């Protein structure tokens, strides 16, 4: 299977080449020429597999220059019980009296966020891809983060031979716990820099660096090559497909559904990678009735699915679900390419309009294709807080602010549609990563004011009965190792100074 660009670049690339490059030469995103399928027999076989085995099977269908046994070795290492709990991504029935709602807890890894599932595996895929392509240059992982990708990528790549990792994050756009996780990261090859601006500023800066041909030549002459750990990198996205396949298999295993019975999947999303992974699982043959795309107050995706017009020319809001405070959803480009019948000309035009005008509109046929599969909605901070309380009261489960966005949108969808399809909620982060906002919801607005993050985390543990993740325990006492803050127009020079001097 070869990989092609969403913007029509003539060349085709192996999976290893796509992983190492991160982004296509024309600025497009890599997608597989065709989407592989999973048969019912394979799904039945997976019912006797652990998560790491299911993951290797799913990924092997996309990465044909890797053997399944090779991938089994990588997934076994990535999901080692020393890093994770016994079940890597537990699927939990929310209430024993409600057979409709299940939560897929994706945050039991080293940094307490769903990004760990992919970013514990990506370093294995990256280093293997480097060997397979014969690449001899040092690889610099260049990444923008809205909070969780940064720490997960740092944890995966720190001290990995032959690599440097540079993470840019918005200076005032992540939670205190997320910031502390990043700026206390150890490792001789790690660099964490705050950017004065929002996530979109950091993400646009990273994309511009990738697209700078002159800079690429300069790096090449210094034996350095850029790659990415964002979900624009196919190697970051493909492991996420596996946990949606796992969720269906696990529902079968628990006899909550019958073979072929469709499910709904609810995903809180900003950059669109996580829900796109669910869409790929559906295209492979996992029966999915509705994909519910949940946005916060920065509702550019919600508006797009309603109207077909993507317009980032709007007020940007800092919310209590900061990892979704995004106005440019990069992975949507992959979906548009697929839904439009792989029309690279259309996609290139839309992306050009987005870059130059800040807005584009898809044709009616493309919009209908999107609306057949996706339901969009958004929740503001008040709705998020109420939903956290509602879920806690109904189920005794404490959820974080991002997962609450998903429940909020689903609850309104269910009331409107009366759709009784079994539903899986992607829970994207531990509530401890956003403890002040969660405790403000549970105890009343403003409760966290004047209390330290450490105090709030401890109180949340007492309230919920949950153990504080190791990555967040006593985090305020750790040494700060990264304290650089720059303007967004200084990103290129900063990367240059780190890599070349």
Secondary structure as UniProt FT lines:
FT   STRAND          3..5
FT   TURN            6..7
FT   HELIX           15..21
FT   TURN            25..26
FT   STRAND          30..32
FT   HELIX           40..46
FT   TURN            47..48
FT   HELIX           51..62
FT   TURN            64..65
FT   HELIX           68..78
FT   TURN            81..83
FT   TURN            88..89
FT   STRAND          91..95
FT   TURN            96..97
FT   STRAND          98..105
FT   TURN            110..111
FT   HELIX           115..119
FT   TURN            120..121
FT   HELIX           122..133
FT   STRAND          138..145
FT   HELIX           148..157
FT   TURN            158..159
FT   TURN            161..162
FT   STRAND          163..170
FT   TURN            171..172
FT   HELIX           176..183
FT   TURN            188..189
FT   STRAND          190..196
FT   HELIX           199..211
FT   HELIX           213..221
FT   TURN            222..223
FT   STRAND          224..227
FT   TURN            231..232
FT   HELIX           234..253
FT   TURN            254..255
FT   TURN            259..260
FT   STRAND          263..268
FT   HELIX           273..284
FT   STRAND          288..295
FT   HELIX           300..307
FT   STRAND          309..311
FT   HELIX           322..324
FT   TURN            330..331
FT   HELIX           332..339
FT   TURN            340..341
FT   HELIX           344..357
FT   STRAND          359..361
FT   HELIX           364..373
FT   STRAND          374..378
FT   HELIX           381..395
FT   HELIX           401..417
FT   STRAND          423..427
FT   HELIX           431..434
FT   HELIX           435..443
FT   TURN            445..450
FT   HELIX           453..464
FT   TURN            470..474
FT   HELIX           475..477
FT   STRAND          484..487
FT   HELIX           488..490
FT   HELIX           491..499
//
